[in-house]
Each structure stands twice: as structure tokens, then as C-alpha cells.
Amino acid sequence: MDGCDSTRTKDIRAQDNPELCKRMARSLGTVPRLEHTLQQAPSLSSTVTARGVLSTRAVEAYRLHPNRLKSLVCRGQG
């Protein structure tokens, strides 16, 4: 895998090895994005309601998440 990290085109098929999926996702890189978090609290009626407090932070996210590699079907996707 280390030898093909410099290739411009990668053909990825369905995988079920979690470590391989993580390595592939890492080799494809990350992109910056904003992540939003909304605080919630239980109300008197035992339901969860938003408290109106929203926080936003910049994070680095995988270009292709490892779980998406695991969820590819065996034929016709890659």
C-alpha cells in the first residue's frame, strides 16, 4: 500500500478489513469543514429538546470515510 500512495488514480473496491479501510481513507487525505454541535436537555415531559446553544468548530474530515469503503457492494461499485 505504501508504494501506491503517490498514484493519481486509485481504484477502490468493497473492503471488509477495518484497518485497510482506515489506511486507504488516510491516504486519500482530508478536507477542512465546519462541525456544528447543538446542546440538548431533557424537558419536563421526558423528551429531549434543544436548548438553543450552538457551537461551531473547524475540523479535518476524511475525503472518503472508512465506513463508506466498507459499505460498497461487491459488484458494480468502486
N, C-alpha and C positions, 0 to 999 in steps of 0.2 A: 504494500500500500504506500509506503514512504516514497518509492520511486516514481509513482504516478501522480504525486501531489502537484507537479508542475505542469500537468497537461491542461489544455484549454477546454477540452470537451470531456465530459465524464458520462458514461452510460451506467446508470444505477438500476438494478432490478430489485424485486422483492427480497427482503432480508429478514431473518428471524434471530440473528445474533445481536443482542443489545450492544455489546462492546464495539462490534464492527459498525453498527449504525451510528454510534456516538462518534467514532473516529471519522467516518465519512462526513457527517454533519460539520464536525470541526474543520475538516479540510476544505469544505466549501465556503467557510468563513461566516462572518456575522454582519448585521446591518444595525445601525442605530435606530431606535424607535422610542416612543413615549409610552410609559405604562401608567395607567390610572388605577387608583385604589379608592373605593368608596366605603366609608365606615358604616357599619350596620349595628343595630342593637335590638334586643328583644323588646317588644311592646307589652302593654298590659294584657292584650288579648292573645298572648303566646305566639304571635307571629313576628317575623323579623322585618324591621323597617329601616330604611335609610335614614341616617342622622343628618345628611346634608354636608358632611365633611369629605371633600375630595382632595386627594393628593396626587401629584403627577411627578414622575421622575424619568430621567433618560436612562435607558438600558441598552445593552447589546444583545440582540436576538439572533439565533441561527437563521441563515438564509433558508435552510430546509431542516426542519426539526427532525430529530431521530425517530420520533413516533410516526411521522409521515412515511419514512422509509419502511418501517415495519408494516404499515397498513397497505402497501402496494399489493395489487393482486398478482398472482403468479404469471398470468399471461396478458399481454396487451398493454401493460403499463411499464414505464421505466423512466 
